[in-house]
């Protein structure tokens, strides 16, 4: 079994595969096929066109969110507070 996708689908495949290490061995993907993917999953969320669909970034920044905060949370190196 494998995961794959193009653009946002590739981001979804990356995210799902990053959690697969906790799945039973026979359910884990054997391969990833990513087309037009982002180097960092957080970049698509914080820097890409997708981020502009939701709201002006200054609103998130006013509540303590930064590109670094989002990157750390998506990459599993940070923690949410508040």
C-alpha positions, 0 to 999 in steps of 0.5 A, a space after each residue: 500500500 502507498 499514499 500519494 497525491 498532487 499539491 494539497 493531496 501530497 500534503 495530506 499524504 505527507 501528514 498521514 504518513 507522518 503518523 503511520 509509525 503508530 499504526 499496525 505494521 500491516 497497515 503502514 504505507 510502503 511508499 509515498 508518491 508526492 507530486 508538487 509537494 511542499 518541502 515543509 508541511 507547515 509552509 503550505 499552511 503558513 506561506 502558501 495561497 491556502 493561508 490567504 483563503 482563511 483570514 488576514 495573517 495579522 489576526 493570527 499574529 495578534 493572538 500569538 501565532 507565528 510562522 514558527 509556532 505553526 511550523 513547530 506544531 505541525 512538525 511535532 516540535 512545539 506545544 499549544 498553550 492557552 
